[in-house]
Every structure is written in C-alpha cells, then in structure tokens.
Amino acid sequence: IKTDTYDIEGKVLDEKPIPSINIEEIILSFKGTYLQEVPIYSSVKVNGKKLYEYARNNIEVELPKREVNIENIEVLDISNEIVKIKCKVSKGTYIRSLINDIGNKIGCGATMTNLIRTKVDNFSIENSYTLEDIENNYYKLINIEDSLNYPKINVDKDLEFKISNGVKIDNTYNIKDKVIFLNSNNKLLGIYENINNKLKPFRIFNIK
C-alpha cells in the first residue's frame, strides 16, 4: 500500500500485490548512504512555509532531498504482508520515507504501520519512564553532564575559578566542538565551546 503520508493514517494512493522476489535482500540493500526525499507531510520548510501546509492546500512543491545514512538495517520478521525491521540511522532520516523507498524498490509500495524509537543519542527506551511512573514520583533525573554527549574534563582550582567566571581559556585539550568542565569533586562548572581554537563559555552553571 502507498499512502500520501507514508504511514497507515494517510490516504491510500495505490495498492498492488507483493511480487515474488527476495524482499529481505532489497531491504538490506538500503544499508549505507543515499539521497532521501523529505515527505510532503513534514515540518521541513520550503520558501518559508512548512511542507504539510502545501499538502493541506493541495499545492505542488518540489520536495527537498537529504543525504542520510542507514548505519544498520535488519529484518526481524516477515508475516504475510507485514515486515518488521530494526535500523540505526543518521540524524534527519525519516523512517516513513525509508519504508516508502523500500516499497518503491520492491515494486508494490509500502507504508509504515508502527514505529518505536528505541534510542536517540544517549537516551534509550530501557532507561526511560512512563507518564504513570512520573505521576507516581517513580523516576530519576539525569544529570546535565550525563545527558550530553561531550567529553568531560576535571580541572584544578585555578581553572575552576576561571571557568566559574566565564574566562576564555586555551584549547590545550584539542576540543573540536564542546566540552564539559567539572571540578575535582565532579561538580558541574560549565560547558565551553571551541571558537577559533579558543575555548569560550557556552553555558556556566553556578550549582551549589
């Protein structure tokens, strides 16, 4: 089935029988980098307007394409017309578009019926809490330094004073992007960023 939204909630555009070919082989062929077309029902902007606004007003627009990386993809189950896959993808990848592209390559179309995000950056579904857990006060807050995927460096008293006061420092640590500074007692001091190979304050935390 092909739908206008690439998921089961959309309007059905076409429906064809599944051809007698190796579906798993086609799915696995998507591993790697390819140019993916952004779905029309998305919040990506074209000429200052969100794509779904064009779709709702039946206005044709050229859909932008993005290079995405399907780092890994595997077939977990194939039962009748339902295929269950698991994949690890780069930022900006639309799973709906991936499934639509797979369906186009198979030749019969495909649409997403369900999606479970198991991990985003440092956050995984295993370490998450339900709304019911939170309402019942059953949860643990994540420290800022543990939630961000930046290198952590403990500093001495001299640097602690400078960082706490937002003084820029030399990039002796060869930091490419951002770094988290903590004192000798693992107290969060601040986040610095590399600007012209100098470390300058991005956020300073005066946490008691």
N, C-alpha and C positions, 0 to 999 in steps of 0.2 A: 504494500500500500504506500502511495505517495500522498503527503498532505502539504498544505501551504505553510504550516508552521514547523514541519519536520517532526512533529510529535503527534500522539494519538488524539489530542484535543482539537487539532486543526481540521479544516475542511478537506475531505478526500478528493484528490485531483485525478488519481489513476489507480487502477487495481489490476494486477496481472498475476498469472500462475508462476510459481517458482520454477525456473528451468533446472534440468537435471545436470548440474555442474557442481564442482567442488567448492561449496560456499566457504568452508574454513580456509581454504587456500587463498581465496580472494580477500577475506578479512585480514589474514596475516600479511598480505601484500601491502597493507597500509602502514606498516611499521616504517618509521623514518620521517623525513621532511617532505611536505607537499604544500601546494598553494590551495588554501581553503576559502571558499566563498562564504561571506558572512550571511546568515539567514535574514530574510526580509523582516521577520518578526523578532527584532532585537533592538537594543537601545543605542547601538552604534550610530553616530551622527554622520550625515552626508549633507553638505551645504547648510550646516547649522540646524538641521532637522533630524529627529530620530527616525530610523528606518521603519519602525512599526507605525509611525504617523503616515508615511507614504502608503503603507499597506492598507491601513484602515480607510484611507481616502481613495483607494484604487488608483494611485498614481505610480506609473512605472518609473523606476530609477535603477541605474547601474549599481549593482551590489559590489562593494569593495572586496578585495581578496587579501588574505594574510598568509604569510608563511608560518605554518605550525609544525610542531614536531611530535609525532606519536612515538614516544620513547619505548613503549612496550604495549602489545595488544595480544590477548589470548582469548580463545573460545572456551567458555565454561560448560555450555550445554546447547544442544540443538534439539528441540522437541516440536515436531510438526512445523508450524510457521513462526515459532518463537526462537530467537537466538539470543543467548545470554553471553555478553562479553565483559572482559575486565581490561582496562587500559590505564596507562600512565601517560599524561600528555603535558605539553608545554602551556604556559600562560596564554590565554586568549583563544584556546581551542574550544570550539563549540561541538559538544558531543552529538547534538542533534544533526549538525552538518556532517559530521563524520559518518553517522548512520545513514543519512541520506546519500552521501557519496558512495558508501558501500553498496546500498541498494541499486544505485545507478550502474555501478560496475557489474553487479550480478545480473542486472537487466530487468528486474521485476519491481524495483522500488523497495524502500524500507522506511519505517518510521519508528521513532522512539516511544516506547510504552511505559518505561520506568527508568529512573536514574537515581543512584545512590552515590554521593560523593564520600569516599572513604578517607581521603586525606587532602589537605590543602596546606602546602608548605610544612610548618612544624605541627600542625593541628591534625589529629586523626580521630576517626569516629570512635575508636576504642577508648579514648581519653575524654570523650565529651559527655555532657549531661543532658537529660531531657528537661523540658519545661517543668514537668512534675517534680523532678529532682530539685530544681532550683526553688520552686514554690514551697517545697518541704525543707528548705535550707540544707539540702544534701549536695554540696558542691565545694570545690576548692578553687580559689582564684589562681591564675597563672601569673607568675612574676613577669614584669616587663622584659627583663633580660632573658628569660626563658622562652618568651613568645616571639622574639625577633631573631632572625637567622643571620646575626652579625657576630664577628669574632669578639671575645670578651678578654679584657686585659686588666689585671690588678696592678695598681700603681702605688708608689710610696707617698709619704706625707707631703713632700714638696709638690709633686704633680697633683695630688688630691686637692691641695689648696688652689692651684691654678685652674684645674678643671671645674671645681665648685664655683669659681668666679668667672667662668667663661673665657679664660685666656686661651688664645690660639697657641698650638704647640707644633714642634717639628714632627714630620711624619717618619720617625725613626722605626716605626713598626711595619712599614711598607703596606699600609692600608689602601685598598683600591677604592672602596666605597664608604662604608660607615663602620664604626667600631663602638663597642660598649665599654665604658670605663667603670671599674669598681675599685673601692679601697681595699686595704689588706684584710678587712673583716667582711668582704663581699657585699658591702653596702653600695647600692647603685648611685653613681655620681652623675653620669650623663652619657649622651650619645654624641659623638663627633663625626664629622664627615670630611672627606678629602676634597679640598678645593685648591687647585693649582699646587698640589703636593704639600699643602699645609693642612693640618687638622684643625678645623674650626667647629665651634659648638653648633649642634643641630637641635638638641634638647638638653637642658640642665635640670636635674632633679634634686631639690633640697629636701630629701626624705629623711625625717628624723628617726 
